């Protein structure tokens, strides 16, 4: 679960990973504005079928571009990126993967 202090949005993202390391399903629960919900929805759709390594490449700028988010809503895309990283880190921790931590920048803004 990650949150954005500037607006109160909260996202929870869960992934299901196959034995070969491919994300077979991703689900989200978001409490927030339409841009936050759209960002988390896009992130889950983008994750499906990708490997864990590929999933770590998702950046908030990809979400901003795809959804044409205005500058005032960029924090929603950052929240989605952070939720993806948190879900991957949680999966790695639960499955004994030692690939190193995924950096999560909760509450920061990237342009």
C-alpha positions in Angstrom: 0.0 0.0 0.0 1.3 3.4 -1.0 -0.1 6.9 -0.5 0.3 10.4 -1.7 0.4 12.9 1.2 -0.4 15.9 -1.1 -3.9 14.7 -1.9 -4.7 11.6 0.3 -4.8 9.1 -2.6 -4.0 5.5 -1.5 -3.2 2.5 -3.8 -2.9 -1.2 -3.2 -1.6 -3.3 -6.0 -1.2 -7.1 -6.0 0.5 -9.3 -8.6 0.2 -13.0 -9.3 3.5 -14.4 -10.7 3.9 -17.8 -12.5 6.7 -20.2 -11.8 8.7 -18.8 -14.7 8.6 -15.3 -13.3 5.9 -13.8 -15.5 3.1 -11.7 -14.1 -0.2 -13.5 -15.0 -2.5 -11.2 -13.1 -2.5 -7.8 -11.4 -5.2 -6.2 -9.4 -5.6 -2.8 -7.7 -7.6 -1.0 -5.1 -7.4 2.8 -5.3 -9.0 5.4 -3.1 -8.6 8.7 -4.8 -9.4 10.8 -7.8 -10.1 9.6 -11.4 -6.5 10.2 -12.4 -5.2 8.0 -9.6 -7.7 5.2 -10.5 -6.8 5.5 -14.2 -3.1 5.4 -13.4 -3.4 2.2 -11.3 -5.7 0.6 -13.9 -3.2 1.3 -16.7 -0.3 0.0 -14.6 -2.1 -3.3 -13.9 -2.9 -3.8 -17.6 0.6 -3.0 -18.5 2.0 -5.5 -16.0 0.1 -8.5 -17.3 2.2 -10.9 -19.3 5.5 -9.2 -18.4 8.4 -10.6 -16.4 9.3 -9.2 -13.0 12.4 -7.6 -14.6 10.3 -6.0 -17.3 7.8 -4.8 -14.7 10.5 -2.9 -12.9 11.0 -0.8 -16.0 7.6 0.9 -15.7 8.0 4.6 -15.1 5.5 7.3 -14.1 6.4 9.2 -17.3 5.0 6.3 -19.3 1.7 6.6 -17.5 1.7 10.4 -17.8 2.2 10.1 -21.6 -0.4 7.4 -22.1 -3.1 9.1 -20.1 -2.1 12.7 -21.1 -2.1 13.7 -17.4 -1.8 17.4 -16.7 1.1 18.6 -14.4 -1.2 18.9 -11.4 -2.0 15.1 -11.6 1.6 13.8 -12.2 1.7 12.6 -8.5 -1.0 10.0 -9.5 1.4 8.4 -11.9 4.2 8.5 -9.4 1.8 6.7 -6.9 1.1 4.0 -9.5 4.9 3.5 -10.2 5.5 3.3 -6.4 2.6 0.8 -6.0 4.2 -1.4 -8.8 7.6 -1.3 -7.1 6.0 -2.1 -3.7 4.1 -5.1 -5.1 7.3 -6.4 -6.8 9.3 -6.0 -3.6 6.5 -7.7 -1.6 6.5 -10.6 -4.1 10.4 -10.9 -3.9 10.3 -10.9 -0.1 7.6 -13.5 0.1 9.3 -15.8 -2.5 12.9 -15.5 -1.1 14.2 -13.6 -4.1 17.4 -11.7 -3.4 17.5 -9.4 -6.4 17.9 -6.4 -4.2 15.3 -3.9 -3.1 13.2 -1.9 -5.5 13.4 1.7 -4.7 10.0 3.2 -3.7 9.7 7.0 -3.6 6.4 7.4 -1.7 5.1 10.9 -1.9 7.7 12.3 -4.4 7.0 13.8 -7.8 8.9 12.9 -11.0 8.3 14.8 -14.2 
